[in-house]
Amino acid sequence: MPKPLVLIAGGGIGGLATALTLHQIGVPVVVFEQVRELKPLGVGINLQPNAVRELYDMGIGADVLDRVGVPAKEWALVGLNGNDIYSEPRGEHAGYNWPQYAVHRGKFHMLLAETFVERAGADALRLGQKVTGYVNNTDGTVTARITHADGTTSEQNGTLLLGCDGIHSEVRAQMHPDQPPIHWGGAVMWRGTTMAKPIRTGSSFVGLGTHKHRMVIYPISHPNEDGLAQINWIAEVTYDDPSAHENTGWFRQVALDDFAHHFDGFKYDWLDVPEMLRGAEVAYENPMIDRDPVTTWRDGSVLLLGDAAHAMYPTGSNGASQAVVDARVLGAKMVEHGVTAKALAAFDEAMCGPISEVILRNRGAGPFGLLNMVDERCGGEFDNIDDVIPAEERAAFMQRYQAAAGFAKDALNRAGRTIPDGARAAVPEAV
């Protein structure tokens, strides 16, 4: 009889975190990824303490994460004229039991892929193979339809199918054929990195400007012998009339002259944004997009995770973090219920509603909502932020977001392990 198998559609961060989790609890798993070769694509992302905690429990510790990023010390918002709106320590500096990491997305992705192949074997990650549909079988199993890079097709039977195939998920498209198109609210982001001296604490995440016209800046490497680090930056403009602007480009390379002029006025005694942009080797453009929440992420023996389930605006810096947490919560449900559709249903019940709320919070600017408040009350420029938004109001706003996103400090520090050390899931005898 063939071995029982969990099929994973998509070998991105969410798919690989799920695969590593299932392998850890003794579940046979195969990942199907459409690209023929994995490459370290993308720039900076943040891993919140709730995700770092889970990575540690997967055996991916600080010694490994330090090779692909740097622990964050501070999160700050700064007004248009360079004055602080809000700042707080992050990770262990804030009293969490785990750090927050700012990492190079591509290097982190490659780390997950290499770790999974080392643990599960090369045949467990099948490149050049894309899951394009599925059938829930009458015996409770599932069959995935697969298109290969050479144009041929095949089928693979499994116990369960996990759709981790991103915002353009074909698994989700079959599960929710009437879903609205991808949502774009008018914000365009330009991303890149520059070798420069880190600002403020040396490892600060800084949001600068206004709600509709801002920069996000943070280092994603440790400084070299010259004191220079790889600084990740995101330049963002929101247009009042989204219909008047093209929004189909996805992480396409553009010239700096296409957008840098929007930020010519972002010069301060502690930061010269135009100079930083000029130092970039390459820049990429993409629209800030998400998907409307759906009522369920499950269809029989099929489940959506990561961006396929809850693609969200990056304003909360928790998209990748949530994908890692998804993987661990699903693993815990399988430890409890076995490798069964019941485990998928328990995951869906626990996660779909709350995380759908985070999608909408992020669409409403997430933690950057403080910039909206500053815009409304003073137009973005001020001398003393306490005269605009009292400190207690700013702190309460941030605490509400952290609680909704799952990384409120006290609750996270008190929580037991998501998956107990050494736990295993009950695996059915055969497919």
VOPAGU-2260 file (C-alpha; in pm, 1 decimal, decimal comma):
REM VOPAGU-2260
SITE   aa  ch    i         X         Y         Z
SITE  MET   A    0       0,0       0,0       0,0
SITE  PRO   A    1     128,1     353,3     -70,9
SITE  LYS   A    2     238,1     561,9     222,0
SITE  PRO   A    3      -6,5     819,5     358,1
SITE  LEU   A    4      78,3    1158,8     226,6
SITE  VAL   A    5      -8,6    1521,5     287,6
SITE  LEU   A    6      19,8    1723,2     -33,6
SITE  ILE   A    7     125,4    2087,2     -17,5
SITE  ALA   A    8      60,4    2319,8    -310,2
SITE  GLY   A    9     328,3    2588,7    -306,7
SITE  GLY   A   10     685,4    2600,4    -180,2
SITE  GLY   A   11     692,8    2955,2     -48,3
SITE  ILE   A   12     743,7    3056,4     313,4
SITE  GLY   A   13     403,1    2927,0     424,1
SITE  GLY   A   14     428,6    2598,9     235,7
SITE  LEU   A   15     778,2    2522,8     361,7
SITE  ALA   A   16     699,9    2621,2     721,3
SITE  THR   A   17     403,3    2383,8     703,7
SITE  ALA   A   18     613,4    2108,6     550,4
SITE  LEU   A   19     880,9    2145,0     820,5
SITE  THR   A   20     614,5    2135,0    1091,9
SITE  LEU   A   21     445,8    1823,5     955,1
SITE  HIS   A   22     778,5    1646,7     911,5
SITE  GLN   A   23     860,6    1733,9    1273,6
SITE  ILE   A   24     543,0    1565,3    1400,6
SITE  GLY   A   25     593,2    1256,6    1186,8
SITE  VAL   A   26     360,2    1329,0     894,5
SITE  PRO   A   27     480,9    1228,5     544,4
SITE  VAL   A   28     459,1    1529,6     316,9
SITE  VAL   A   29     540,4    1635,0     -39,7
SITE  VAL   A   30     561,4    1996,4    -159,5
SITE  PHE   A   31     479,1    2088,6    -519,6
SITE  GLU   A   32     631,9    2419,3    -635,0
SITE  GLN   A   33     578,8    2554,8    -985,3
SITE  VAL   A   34     922,0    2717,3   -1039,1
SITE  ARG   A   35    1197,0    2499,5   -1181,3
SITE  GLU   A   36    1461,8    2653,6    -955,7
SITE  LEU   A   37    1427,6    2832,5    -622,8
SITE  LYS   A   38    1608,3    3165,1    -607,1
SITE  PRO   A   39    1644,4    3417,9    -320,8
SITE  LEU   A   40    1384,2    3666,2    -446,5
SITE  GLY   A   41    1247,9    3971,7    -268,8
SITE  VAL   A   42    1385,8    4213,5     -14,7
SITE  GLY   A   43    1306,5    4271,1     353,0
SITE  ILE   A   44    1032,2    4123,9     570,4
SITE  ASN   A   45     977,2    4113,7     945,9
SITE  LEU   A   46     927,6    3805,3    1158,8
SITE  GLN   A   47     734,4    3894,9    1473,0
SITE  PRO   A   48     815,9    3729,7    1808,8
SITE  ASN   A   49     519,9    3491,7    1777,5
SITE  ALA   A   50     670,1    3354,4    1454,9
SITE  VAL   A   51    1029,1    3351,1    1582,8
SITE  ARG   A   52     910,6    3149,3    1881,3
SITE  GLU   A   53     771,2    2889,0    1642,2
SITE  LEU   A   54    1086,7    2886,2    1431,0
SITE  TYR   A   55    1292,5    2819,2    1742,9
SITE  ASP   A   56    1062,1    2527,4    1824,0
SITE  MET   A   57    1121,1    2397,0    1469,9
SITE  GLY   A   58    1494,4    2395,2    1534,6
SITE  ILE   A   59    1567,9    2717,8    1345,8
SITE  GLY   A   60    1736,9    2928,6    1611,3
SITE  ALA   A   61    1910,5    3262,6    1646,2
SITE  ASP   A   62    2241,1    3126,7    1514,7
SITE  VAL   A   63    2065,7    3041,5    1187,3
SITE  LEU   A   64    1840,8    3348,7    1162,6
SITE  ASP   A   65    2139,2    3577,6    1218,3
SITE  ARG   A   66    2271,9    3456,5     883,5
SITE  VAL   A   67    1968,5    3591,2     697,5
SITE  GLY   A   68    1871,8    3895,4     904,8
SITE  VAL   A   69    1910,3    4095,3    1222,7
SITE  PRO   A   70    1710,3    4125,6    1548,5
SITE  ALA   A   71    1498,5    4441,4    1556,8
SITE  LYS   A   72    1541,0    4675,8    1851,3
SITE  GLU   A   73    1282,0    4947,8    1782,3
SITE  TRP   A   74     961,7    5021,6    1590,7
SITE  ALA   A   75     897,2    5390,9    1527,7
SITE  LEU   A   76     666,2    5624,9    1340,1
SITE  VAL   A   77     796,3    5967,1    1239,5
SITE  GLY   A   78     595,5    6259,7    1105,6
SITE  LEU   A   79     644,8    6445,0     779,9
SITE  ASN   A   80     872,4    6702,4     939,9
SITE  GLY   A   81    1092,5    6440,8    1104,7
SITE  ASN   A   82     951,2    6448,7    1458,2
SITE  ASP   A   83     860,2    6127,8    1642,9
SITE  ILE   A   84     498,2    6017,5    1659,9
SITE  TYR   A   85     550,7    5690,5    1843,3
SITE  SER   A   86     831,5    5450,8    1924,6
SITE  GLU   A   87     862,8    5132,5    2121,7
SITE  PRO   A   88    1127,4    4864,8    2173,6
SITE  ARG   A   89    1078,5    4537,1    1994,4
SITE  GLY   A   90    1148,6    4171,6    2059,0
SITE  GLU   A   91    1364,4    4090,2    2358,6
SITE  HIS   A   92    1430,3    4461,1    2407,9
SITE  ALA   A   93    1057,6    4499,6    2480,1
SITE  GLY   A   94    1045,6    4209,9    2725,0
SITE  TYR   A   95     938,2    3936,5    2483,6
SITE  ASN   A   96    1094,1    3596,8    2538,1
SITE  TRP   A   97    1190,8    3593,7    2170,8
SITE  PRO   A   98    1336,9    3850,5    1931,7
SITE  GLN   A   99    1173,1    4008,3    1629,9
SITE  TYR   A  100    1381,1    3957,0    1317,6
SITE  ALA   A  101    1412,6    4171,7    1007,8
SITE  VAL   A  102    1531,4    3933,7     736,8
SITE  HIS   A  103    1603,8    3920,6     368,1
SITE  ARG   A  104    1296,2    3743,8     235,3
SITE  GLY   A  105    1479,5    3548,2     -31,2
SITE  LYS   A  106    1755,6    3430,0     199,1
SITE  PHE   A  107    1500,4    3324,9     461,7
SITE  HIS   A  108    1300,6    3138,6     197,1
SITE  MET   A  109    1612,4    2953,9      81,2
SITE  LEU   A  110    1695,9    2869,6     442,8
SITE  LEU   A  111    1356,3    2704,3     487,0
SITE  ALA   A  112    1390,9    2514,1     159,6
SITE  GLU   A  113    1740,4    2386,3     238,3
SITE  THR   A  114    1637,6    2285,9     589,9
SITE  PHE   A  115    1333,8    2094,7     462,6
SITE  VAL   A  116    1531,5    1905,7     198,9
SITE  GLU   A  117    1799,6    1817,8     455,5
SITE  ARG   A  118    1535,6    1676,4     688,2
SITE  ALA   A  119    1285,5    1517,9     451,1
SITE  GLY   A  120    1494,2    1436,6     143,8
SITE  ALA   A  121    1523,3    1590,3    -200,2
SITE  ASP   A  122    1215,4    1410,4    -339,4
SITE  ALA   A  123     993,2    1580,4     -81,9
SITE  LEU   A  124    1030,1    1916,1    -264,6
SITE  ARG   A  125     920,8    1877,2    -625,8
SITE  LEU   A  126    1006,6    2176,1    -842,4
SITE  GLY   A  127     849,7    2254,7   -1177,6
SITE  GLN   A  128     516,3    2109,5   -1062,0
SITE  LYS   A  129     206,7    2321,3    -998,8
SITE  VAL   A  130    -115,6    2208,8    -832,7
SITE  THR   A  131    -394,6    2338,3   -1056,8
SITE  GLY   A  132    -697,8    2171,8    -900,3
SITE  TYR   A  133    -826,4    1894,3    -679,6
SITE  VAL   A  134   -1099,2    1636,4    -626,0
SITE  ASN   A  135   -1235,8    1540,9    -285,4
SITE  ASN   A  136   -1278,7    1164,2    -315,9
SITE  THR   A  137   -1569,9     966,8    -168,7
SITE  ASP   A  138   -1337,8     778,4      67,8
SITE  GLY   A  139   -1226,4    1104,2     231,6
SITE  THR   A  140    -893,5    1131,6      48,4
SITE  VAL   A  141    -804,1    1394,8    -208,8
SITE  THR   A  142    -652,3    1391,7    -557,1
SITE  ALA   A  143    -442,9    1686,3    -672,6
SITE  ARG   A  144    -417,8    1772,8   -1041,3
SITE  ILE   A  145     -62,6    1875,5   -1128,9
SITE  THR   A  146      75,3    2059,2   -1431,3
SITE  HIS   A  147     446,1    2008,2   -1497,1
SITE  ALA   A  148     687,9    2264,8   -1634,3
SITE  ASP   A  149     707,1    2072,8   -1965,1
SITE  GLY   A  150     331,1    2103,9   -2010,2
SITE  THR   A  151     241,1    1748,6   -1914,3
SITE  THR   A  152      -9,2    1673,8   -1640,4
SITE  SER   A  153     -46,5    1413,4   -1368,9
SITE  GLU   A  154    -243,4    1334,1   -1056,9
SITE  GLN   A  155    -135,1    1263,6    -700,9
SITE  ASN   A  156    -351,9    1105,2    -435,0
SITE  GLY   A  157    -312,6    1212,2     -75,9
SITE  THR   A  158    -469,8    1209,7     264,9
SITE  LEU   A  159    -501,8    1589,0     268,7
SITE  LEU   A  160    -419,5    1880,1      38,0
SITE  LEU   A  161    -291,5    2210,4     179,3
SITE  GLY   A  162    -316,8    2511,3     -49,5
SITE  CYS   A  163     -14,8    2730,0      26,9
SITE  ASP   A  164       4,6    2870,1    -324,7
SITE  GLY   A  165     -15,1    3240,1    -249,6
SITE  ILE   A  166    -241,0    3528,9    -338,4
SITE  HIS   A  167    -301,5    3388,3    -689,7
SITE  SER   A  168    -391,3    3046,1    -543,8
SITE  GLU   A  169    -555,9    2805,6    -786,9
SITE  VAL   A  170    -665,0    2591,4    -493,8
SITE  ARG   A  171    -854,1    2888,5    -350,7
SITE  ALA   A  172    -997,1    2975,2    -692,2
SITE  GLN   A  173   -1155,8    2629,6    -709,9
SITE  MET   A  174   -1271,3    2641,1    -348,2
SITE  HIS   A  175   -1423,7    2989,8    -393,2
SITE  PRO   A  176   -1500,1    3027,3    -764,7
SITE  ASP   A  177   -1709,9    3339,2    -709,0
SITE  GLN   A  178   -1450,9    3527,2    -502,0
SITE  PRO   A  179   -1400,6    3893,7    -595,3
SITE  PRO   A  180   -1086,8    3989,8    -787,2
SITE  ILE   A  181    -771,4    4091,2    -604,2
SITE  HIS   A  182    -831,2    4413,8    -411,5
SITE  TRP   A  183    -615,2    4722,3    -471,6
SITE  GLY   A  184    -681,4    5039,7    -279,9
SITE  GLY   A  185    -452,9    5272,5    -476,3
SITE  ALA   A  186    -119,3    5230,3    -292,3
SITE  VAL   A  187     194,9    5161,5    -496,2
SITE  MET   A  188     516,6    5046,7    -329,3
SITE  TRP   A  189     870,3    5069,8    -459,3
SITE  ARG   A  190    1114,8    4839,1    -281,0
SITE  GLY   A  191    1489,3    4811,8    -273,0
SITE  THR   A  192    1799,5    4793,8     -57,3
SITE  THR   A  193    2095,9    5025,3      -8,0
SITE  MET   A  194    2423,6    4972,4     174,7
SITE  ALA   A  195    2424,0    5251,7     433,2
SITE  LYS   A  196    2474,9    5324,6     801,5
SITE  PRO   A  197    2176,9    5215,1    1013,7
SITE  ILE   A  198    1982,0    5493,9    1185,8
SITE  ARG   A  199    1856,1    5545,6    1541,2
SITE  THR   A  200    1926,1    5231,9    1748,0
SITE  GLY   A  201    2117,0    5066,1    1464,7
SITE  SER   A  202    1832,0    4818,3    1419,3
SITE  SER   A  203    1517,9    5030,8    1398,7
SITE  PHE   A  204    1206,6    4985,5    1187,4
SITE  VAL   A  205    1103,2    5340,3    1092,6
SITE  GLY   A  206     782,2    5448,3     921,0
SITE  LEU   A  207     821,6    5805,7     797,6
SITE  GLY   A  208     578,2    6053,9     640,5
SITE  THR   A  209     201,8    6045,5     607,1
SITE  HIS   A  210     -59,4    5778,4     547,8
SITE  LYS   A  211     -58,5    5841,0     172,0
SITE  HIS   A  212     307,6    5937,2     127,1
SITE  ARG   A  213     562,3    5749,9     333,7
SITE  MET   A  214     884,7    5553,1     362,2
SITE  VAL   A  215     958,3    5239,0     563,3
SITE  ILE   A  216    1324,4    5181,5     646,6
SITE  TYR   A  217    1504,1    4908,0     841,9
SITE  PRO   A  218    1829,2    4706,0     823,2
SITE  ILE   A  219    1825,0    4339,7     722,4
SITE  SER   A  220    2192,1    4260,4     784,3
SITE  HIS   A  221    2451,1    4315,6    1053,1
SITE  PRO   A  222    2693,0    4603,8     983,5
SITE  ASN   A  223    3015,0    4521,0     799,1
SITE  GLU   A  224    3363,7    4638,0     895,4
SITE  ASP   A  225    3283,3    4982,7     753,8
SITE  GLY   A  226    2966,8    5014,2     964,5
SITE  LEU   A  227    2739,3    4969,4     663,1
SITE  ALA   A  228    2438,9    4738,6     661,5
SITE  GLN   A  229    2192,4    4633,5     394,5
SITE  ILE   A  230    1907,7    4879,1     450,1
SITE  ASN   A  231    1568,0    4768,6     326,6
SITE  TRP   A  232    1340,4    5051,5     216,3
SITE  ILE   A  233     983,8    5076,2      91,2
SITE  ALA   A  234     866,6    5397,4     -72,1
SITE  GLU   A  235     490,7    5426,4     -91,3
SITE  VAL   A  236     236,5    5659,6    -251,1
SITE  THR   A  237    -142,6    5616,5    -236,5
SITE  TYR   A  238    -340,5    5759,7    -526,3
SITE  ASP   A  239    -684,1    5908,0    -461,7
SITE  ASP   A  240    -829,3    5750,7    -776,3
SITE  PRO   A  241    -706,7    5391,0    -808,2
SITE  SER   A  242    -892,5    5342,3   -1134,6
SITE  ALA   A  243    -664,6    5597,6   -1301,9
SITE  HIS   A  244    -348,8    5393,5   -1239,5
SITE  GLU   A  245    -224,5    5057,9   -1365,9
SITE  ASN   A  246    -207,4    4798,8   -1089,8
SITE  THR   A  247    -116,2    4474,3   -1260,9
SITE  GLY   A  248     261,3    4484,5   -1224,1
SITE  TRP   A  249     392,8    4238,9    -969,8
SITE  PHE   A  250     740,0    4304,5    -833,4
SITE  ARG   A  251     870,1    4440,1   -1161,3
SITE  GLN   A  252    1202,2    4619,6   -1187,1
SITE  VAL   A  253    1179,8    4995,6   -1246,1
SITE  ALA   A  254    1417,5    5289,6   -1274,0
SITE  LEU   A  255    1473,7    5505,1    -965,0
SITE  ASP   A  256    1380,4    5812,6   -1167,8
SITE  ASP   A  257    1030,1    5668,0   -1206,3
SITE  PHE   A  258     945,4    5738,5    -841,0
SITE  ALA   A  259    1230,7    5893,0    -640,8
SITE  HIS   A  260    1104,5    6247,6    -703,1
SITE  HIS   A  261     809,2    6179,1    -473,5
SITE  PHE   A  262    1052,7    6178,8    -181,3
SITE  ASP   A  263    1281,9    6471,1    -262,6
SITE  GLY   A  264    1161,3    6655,6      48,6
SITE  PHE   A  265    1242,1    6371,7     289,1
SITE  LYS   A  266    1566,9    6524,1     416,6
SITE  TYR   A  267    1644,8    6549,8     787,9
SITE  ASP   A  268    1953,4    6596,5    1001,2
SITE  TRP   A  269    1941,4    6223,7    1084,8
SITE  LEU   A  270    1839,9    6084,7     743,9
SITE  ASP   A  271    1867,8    6184,7     377,2
SITE  VAL   A  272    1613,6    5971,2     189,7
SITE  PRO   A  273    1700,6    6097,2    -162,2
SITE  GLU   A  274    2066,2    6006,4    -102,5
SITE  MET   A  275    1965,4    5663,5      26,4
SITE  LEU   A  276    1753,0    5599,6    -281,5
SITE  ARG   A  277    2035,3    5706,1    -513,1
SITE  GLY   A  278    2258,0    5445,5    -348,5
SITE  ALA   A  279    2026,4    5157,5    -440,7
SITE  GLU   A  280    2145,1    4913,3    -705,3
SITE  VAL   A  281    1795,6    4813,2    -813,2
SITE  ALA   A  282    1432,9    4898,3    -735,8
SITE  TYR   A  283    1109,5    4703,7    -775,1
SITE  GLU   A  284     750,0    4822,7    -800,6
SITE  ASN   A  285     434,2    4647,1    -695,5
SITE  PRO   A  286      83,4    4748,8    -592,2
SITE  MET   A  287     -24,9    4695,5    -232,6
SITE  ILE   A  288    -290,9    4430,3    -278,1
SITE  ASP   A  289    -489,0    4180,0     -74,4
SITE  ARG   A  290    -798,9    3964,1    -102,6
SITE  ASP   A  291   -1137,6    4001,3      60,2
SITE  PRO   A  292   -1187,7    3756,9     348,1
SITE  VAL   A  293   -1384,7    3439,1     278,0
SITE  THR   A  294   -1611,4    3251,0     516,7
SITE  THR   A  295   -1403,9    2932,2     525,9
SITE  TRP   A  296   -1058,2    2809,8     429,0
SITE  ARG   A  297   -1163,8    2444,9     411,8
SITE  ASP   A  298   -1333,5    2220,8     157,4
SITE  GLY   A  299   -1346,0    1860,1     273,5
SITE  SER   A  300    -987,1    1732,5     285,2
SITE  VAL   A  301    -845,7    2057,7     143,8
SITE  LEU   A  302    -730,1    2360,5     345,4
SITE  LEU   A  303    -587,9    2701,7     259,6
SITE  LEU   A  304    -297,7    2850,2     456,1
SITE  GLY   A  305     -73,3    3156,5     431,9
SITE  ASP   A  306    -144,8    3410,2     159,0
SITE  ALA   A  307    -379,8    3167,8     -15,3
SITE  ALA   A  308    -603,7    3199,0     290,2
SITE  HIS   A  309    -539,4    3553,7     407,4
SITE  ALA   A  310    -332,0    3768,8     174,0
SITE  MET   A  311    -304,7    4101,8     353,9
SITE  TYR   A  312    -148,9    4443,7     318,6
SITE  PRO   A  313     207,5    4446,4     460,7
SITE  THR   A  314     127,4    4742,6     686,5
SITE  GLY   A  315     140,7    4522,4     996,1
SITE  SER   A  316     461,9    4342,8     898,6
SITE  ASN   A  317     294,8    4013,4     985,3
SITE  GLY   A  318     213,0    3835,0     658,6
SITE  ALA   A  319     510,1    3595,0     673,1
SITE  SER   A  320     474,5    3568,1    1050,2
SITE  GLN   A  321     112,7    3460,9    1017,3
SITE  ALA   A  322     208,1    3197,3     760,4
SITE  VAL   A  323     455,1    3046,9    1009,0
SITE  VAL   A  324     194,8    3057,6    1286,8
SITE  ASP   A  325     -60,2    2893,2    1053,2
SITE  ALA   A  326     177,7    2603,2    1004,3
SITE  ARG   A  327     225,9    2550,9    1375,6
SITE  VAL   A  328    -142,1    2577,5    1466,7
SITE  LEU   A  329    -226,7    2324,7    1196,5
SITE  GLY   A  330      42,6    2097,0    1333,6
SITE  ALA   A  331    -110,1    2124,2    1680,0
SITE  LYS   A  332    -453,8    2037,5    1540,9
SITE  MET   A  333    -307,6    1729,7    1373,7
SITE  VAL   A  334    -143,2    1623,4    1699,5
SITE  GLU   A  335    -487,6    1654,2    1858,9
SITE  HIS   A  336    -706,0    1509,5    1582,1
SITE  GLY   A  337    -466,0    1312,3    1361,9
SITE  VAL   A  338    -401,4    1366,0     992,5
SITE  THR   A  339    -770,0    1406,8     920,0
SITE  ALA   A  340   -1025,8    1645,7     781,9
SITE  LYS   A  341   -1130,8    1698,2    1143,5
SITE  ALA   A  342    -793,6    1864,3    1208,0
SITE  LEU   A  343    -853,2    2094,3     910,4
SITE  ALA   A  344   -1198,4    2184,9    1041,4
SITE  ALA   A  345   -1056,7    2263,6    1387,1
SITE  PHE   A  346    -791,4    2487,5    1230,8
SITE  ASP   A  347   -1049,3    2666,5    1017,9
SITE  GLU   A  348   -1275,1    2726,7    1315,4
SITE  ALA   A  349    -990,6    2865,6    1525,3
SITE  MET   A  350    -819,8    3083,8    1265,7
SITE  CYS   A  351   -1042,3    3194,5     978,2
SITE  GLY   A  352   -1254,1    3448,5    1166,0
SITE  PRO   A  353    -982,3    3620,1    1374,1
SITE  ILE   A  354    -725,7    3642,5    1094,2
SITE  SER   A  355    -987,1    3771,6     850,6
SITE  GLU   A  356   -1027,9    4061,9    1093,2
SITE  VAL   A  357    -653,4    4127,7    1069,4
SITE  ILE   A  358    -686,4    4149,9     689,6
SITE  LEU   A  359    -936,8    4431,0     732,9
SITE  ARG   A  360    -729,6    4601,6    1005,2
SITE  ASN   A  361    -429,3    4604,7     774,8
SITE  ARG   A  362    -642,9    4738,5     490,8
SITE  GLY   A  363    -728,6    5019,8     729,6
SITE  ALA   A  364    -352,0    5090,5     767,1
SITE  GLY   A  365    -283,4    4850,7    1055,6
SITE  PRO   A  366     -37,5    5004,9    1302,1
SITE  PHE   A  367      24,8    5283,5    1051,0
SITE  GLY   A  368    -324,3    5403,7    1139,3
SITE  LEU   A  369    -152,4    5643,9    1376,3
SITE  LEU   A  370     -36,2    5831,8    1066,4
SITE  ASN   A  371    -401,5    5868,1     960,7
SITE  MET   A  372    -480,3    6020,4    1298,0
SITE  VAL   A  373    -191,5    6263,5    1272,6
SITE  ASP   A  374    -299,3    6361,7     919,1
SITE  GLU   A  375    -654,8    6424,8    1035,3
SITE  ARG   A  376    -555,2    6630,3    1337,2
SITE  CYS   A  377    -263,7    6840,0    1214,1
SITE  GLY   A  378    -186,2    6762,5     849,9
SITE  GLY   A  379     120,9    6555,3     935,9
SITE  GLU   A  380     346,0    6826,0    1079,7
SITE  PHE   A  381     381,6    6911,5    1449,0
SITE  ASP   A  382     628,5    7017,1    1714,4
SITE  ASN   A  383     508,8    6802,0    2005,4
SITE  ILE   A  384     310,1    6487,3    1930,9
SITE  ASP   A  385     152,8    6492,2    2277,4
SITE  ASP   A  386     -37,3    6802,5    2168,5
SITE  VAL   A  387    -182,6    6603,6    1877,0
SITE  ILE   A  388    -234,9    6252,1    2017,0
SITE  PRO   A  389    -178,1    6191,7    2390,3
SITE  ALA   A  390      71,9    5920,1    2480,1
SITE  GLU   A  391    -196,8    5702,3    2638,6
SITE  GLU   A  392    -404,1    5707,4    2319,4
SITE  ARG   A  393    -103,8    5615,0    2104,0
SITE  ALA   A  394      -8,3    5325,4    2331,8
SITE  ALA   A  395    -364,3    5193,1    2347,3
SITE  PHE   A  396    -388,0    5199,5    1967,0
SITE  MET   A  397     -74,3    4989,2    1930,1
SITE  GLN   A  398    -176,1    4742,8    2200,3
SITE  ARG   A  399    -505,9    4676,8    2024,0
SITE  TYR   A  400    -325,2    4596,9    1699,9
SITE  GLN   A  401     -71,0    4368,2    1865,8
SITE  ALA   A  402    -349,2    4176,3    2038,4
SITE  ALA   A  403    -542,1    4132,0    1712,5
SITE  ALA   A  404    -230,6    4020,0    1525,2
SITE  GLY   A  405    -139,4    3762,2    1789,5
SITE  PHE   A  406     179,7    3904,1    1933,8
SITE  ALA   A  407      64,6    4086,8    2247,0
SITE  LYS   A  408     364,8    4049,3    2478,0
SITE  ASP   A  409     215,5    3924,1    2804,2
SITE  ALA   A  410     -18,6    3675,2    2639,5
SITE  LEU   A  411     256,2    3540,2    2415,2
SITE  ASN   A  412     508,6    3508,4    2698,4
SITE  ARG   A  413     257,1    3319,8    2915,2
SITE  ALA   A  414     145,2    3079,6    2643,4
SITE  GLY   A  415     269,8    2722,7    2636,0
SITE  ARG   A  416     430,1    2573,1    2327,9
SITE  THR   A  417     195,6    2546,3    2033,1
SITE  ILE   A  418     324,2    2193,5    1968,5
SITE  PRO   A  419     463,3    2008,6    2272,1
SITE  ASP   A  420     822,8    1894,5    2239,5
SITE  GLY   A  421     834,7    1548,2    2083,2
SITE  ALA   A  422     463,4    1541,7    1992,1
SITE  ARG   A  423     352,6    1326,2    1701,0
SITE  ALA   A  424      37,9    1315,1    1494,3
SITE  ALA   A  425    -158,5     995,0    1443,2
SITE  VAL   A  426    -105,8     897,2    1079,8
SITE  PRO   A  427    -358,9     677,5     895,1
SITE  GLU   A  428    -232,9     346,3     762,6
SITE  ALA   A  429    -257,1     424,8     392,7
SITE  VAL   A  430    -412,5     641,9     126,5
